[in-house]
């Protein structure tokens, strides 16, 4: 059986350095494609593009991963910018929101990771907490904490036990978007996973960074769903 083609959204950086070059770059931490490959998929990078091409792009994929990265611009969920919210990434916001909406419309399996989960919530009309205390212990260093699944959810079917996961976030879901349910929580009650129940397509968002760990179960579940849908 052919490996499912999984598109992964990318960062867009004003300056990245390699060799003698320092140029604007569309890039992705290698953990993302390696996780897709380890779970049995083919990884394709999706740099920011004109949002009008999102549906055409998604139509060529078997599954979509929206990667982590900068804070979502609060204007997308009708909030004023907090002093703790990071600089905007307008190209990524516009492109990834369009990709999410196209995937939902097409029934394409979708996994949102950290920022990707937050964008999924915003795309469905939800809001975000702009700053959390205690979920980043050291700048530039991933921490870990345990997340507990909600019984009877898609996530609980995939990872039935409480599980320590790699984390690096200071924002989180506040009001859930339309149709979304929380499917995992941290010990302090922070929503750590969301999903859309009752849909034919597989849709899950996780607040942590599975690409920084050894557990491939969430990505394997996406790949299985993408293989079934293709």
N, C-alpha and C positions, 0 to 999 in steps of 0.2 A: 504494500500500500504506500502511495506517495506521502511524504511528510507534509502536513498542513503548512501553508504559508501564513506566517504571523507577522503583521506589521507592527512596528514599535515606534512611537513618536520620539523625536529627538530634541535635544537642547539646541539653542541657537545662541552662540557666544560671539561677542564683538571681537575677541582676540584669543586665539589658542596657538600654542607654540609647539612645533615639532621640527627637529633638525635646525636649519637656518631660518625657518619660516615662522612668522607670526601673522595670522590672517583670521578674518571672520570665518567661523566654522560651524557646521551642523555636526553635532557629535553626540555620543551615547556611551556611558560607562559600560565596559565590556561585560559586566555581570548580566546585563539584560539579554544580549544575544546568546551568551553562554547558557543562561537558564532556559531560554527557548529551545536551544539545541539539545541540552541535557534531557529535556522533557519530551523530545521527539519531534520538534518542529523545525521549520526553516525560518530564519529571522530576516526581515527586510526593514531597513530604516526608513522612516517617514518624516523627512525634515519639513518645517513649516512651509506651506504653500497657500495659494489663493483658496479660501474656504469654499468657493464655488466648485472646486474639484474634489471635495471630500467624498461625495457619493460615488463618483467614478473610481476613486482610490479604493474605498472600502469594497466595492464590487469585485475587485481583483484579489481580495484577501480571503483567507479562511477564518482568520481571527484577528483581533486587534488588542494591543496592549498600549495603554496611555501611561507614559513613564512619569517618574517623579521629577521634581525640579522647583522652580520659583513659586512664590505665593501667587494665588489667583487674584486678579485685580478685583477689589471689593465692589467696583461699579457693576460687575456682572451679577451680583446678588443684592444690589440696591443698598449698599452700606457705605458709610464714610470710611476713608482709609485711616487705620490706626497707625500711630507712630511706630509700632512694632512690626508692621507689615512691610515686607521687602519690596524692592523696586519692581515695577510692572514688567511683564513680558508679553506685550500686545500681540505679536505675531503668533506665539505659542497659544495664547488664550483663544484667539479667533480660530486657528486651525484645529486645535484639539477639541474645542467645543463642537465645531462642525463635524469632525470625525466621530465623536461620541453620538451625536444626533443621527448621523448617517448610519452608524452601526445599529443603533436602536431601531431605526426605521426599516433596515434591511434584515434584521434578525441575525446579525453577525455576532458570534461570541465575543465578549468584551471583558477585559480585565483592566481595571484602573489601579495603579500603584501610587500610594501616597498622594501627591498632587493629582494624579489621575482619578483616584477615588473622590477627592474633593471636587474636581471638575464634573464628574458624573453627578454628584449631588446638586451642584449649581445648574447643570444642564437641565435638570428636572425640577428646578424652581426652589431648591433648598438654599440654606445659608451656612456660613462658616463662622466658627470661633477664630478670631484673628490672632490670638496668642494664648498658648497653654504654658503653664509652668510645669517643669519636672520631666518633660518628654525629650529634652536634649540636655545631656549631662555635660558635654564638652564640645565646643565648636569644632566641626570637621571630623568628629569621631562618632561612629554608630554605637548606640547603646543597645540594650535589649530589655524587654519586659514580657510578662506572660499575658496572652490574650485568651479569653474564655469564650468558646462558641455558644451561640444560642441554640438550644435543642430544636430539631425539626427544620433547620435551615439548610440551604445549599452548602454553606461553608461548613456547618457541623457534619454534613454527610461526607465532606472532603477531609476535614481534620476534626475528628470527634472529641479530641482531648484538649485540655488547656495546654498551650504551647508557647515557649519562649521564642520571640521573634526579633529580628534586627530592626531597630527603630531610629528614626531621625526626623522629627517633625515638631513644629511649634503651632500648627494650625490643625483644626479638626472640624468634623461635621457638627453643626448646631441644629437647625431645623432640617429634618429630612425632606428630600425632594419627593415629588408626587410618585407614589407607588413603591418607593424604597422602604425596606425594613432593615433594622440593625441586626447583624448576624454574628457579631463578636464585640466584646468590650474589654477594656483594660480594667485593672483593679479599682481605679478611681472613677470608673463609669464612662470614660471616653469611648465613643463609638470607634471601633477598630476595623469593622467590616460592614459593608452594606450590599444588598442584592435586590433584584427585582423578581419577586416570586410570581408564579402563575403565567410566565411567558415561555414561549417555545425556545427562545434563545437563552444561552448561558450568559448571565451578566453579574459580575462581582467586582466590588472595589475593596481593597485592603489598605489600611493606613500605614502598614510597615513596608519593609523593603525585602521581599523574598529573594531578589537577585543578589543580596549580600549574605545569604545563608546557604545551608546545605539541603533544606527541605524543598523538594520539587513538587509536592503534592498539588498545590494550588495551580501551578503552571501546567502540570500534567492533566488536571481536570479541564483547563481551557483547551489544551491540545486535543483531548478526547472529544470534546464538544465540537471543536472546529473540524476534526476528521469526520465526525458523523454528519455535520452540516454540509460538507463539501461534496 
